[in-house]
């Protein structure tokens, strides 16, 4: 998961304002339109007063984390001059970042990370208890956010770029595609004999000086084939603390509702926002209700550790607690803190399959994420190359925006959504591209 979520060059607009959370503590206050009468001068004056020493450091309360050496600490301080003029804005696509900020993966590859916990979906598909099934799907959400803790930024996919996995070990096929550049939208589809999973992310951000909030729009879908049930859920908000100074850390928080759209049952999960010195960080509490709204199960735990479910009987008595999800608690021994799943399934390319991948670039269609020069060179020890390699291609995707044209560059997914998925808010936007543009490769 990116600590900025930036993806190109996009001016603040309707999407960014709609994504603003209720607890917004932006220094801009109500002055959201910097170009309004008198507002721009006032904001520029206030930003001029904001100095490096005024940045607020949020402590996690974890001494071991705070004492961990950060090789990029001095480089991060150098970002202040660049970022100070963007305080209060949706910076999804306003800034070109130095390459040391990145990890050797794209956002499309990051979308595949939760699949290291796909055993939960297989368990749910085989489970006869409808509420325990829902608890397993809820546990998958903890796995999803448990993987989103690294503080390096993934590389931005090009419009139409894809990423594919055919996993013999796990038995699934995964395909992701970048279907919109402005706003940045990635969609993925995973197929397995037991389930079909569709994930979608539309990113927006807010910069608050030494912290940044990532707001994600989109609806995720899951079909459990053996029981013929369809589930859907949205996204949490994410805060990245101490971007410029202090020890970098991420916090996921908010309410997440997982719905069984077939039966009407639902699970309401509350991810606690970290308080002073990290108080309450990681905590998850939730309840599972039947279609009539009656409590059937309670869940609790930490998205960093495990999630437990306790069934509730008809007369309100608590049953035996069940562990529905546990973190693998890996201690990665590599520069980017990549797990074994990432190394084996996501970034590893065996020599023979690599020969069959399309070269990068391959006009008019962007390549698969893996052979792209930008994401690969940092992992191979290079830093100068990615910056040189990503500018022409990334700049090409941004060019229409800078020229005042193509305010929303989108393309239809190569595998269009079917059934209830087709009504998804984000996937609907991807089908708005003109047919002629797809045929001419103008996406």
Secondary structure, DSSP 4 states (H G I P E B T S, - for coil): --SS---S-----HHHHHT--TT---TTTT---TTSTTHHHHHHHHHHH--GGGPPPPP-S-HHHHHS--TTHHHHHTTHHHHGGGTTS--TTS-PPPGGGEEEEEHHHHTTGGGGGTHHHHHHHH-S-HHHHHHHHHHHHHHHHHTTT--SEEEPPPTT-EEEEE-TTT--EEEEEEEETTTTEEEEEEEETTEEEEEEEEEEEEE-SSEEEEEEE--EEEEETTTTEEEEE---EEEEE-SSSS--EEEEEEEEEEEETTT--EEEEEEPPP-GGGTTTTEEEEEEE-TTS-EEEEEEEETTTEEEEEEE-TTS-EEEEEEEEE-------STT---HHIIIIIS---HHHHHHSPPS-BTTB--BSTT-HHHHHHHTT-SHHHHHHHHHHHHHHHHHHHTT--SS-B---SS---GGGGG-HHHHHHTTS-HHHHHHT--
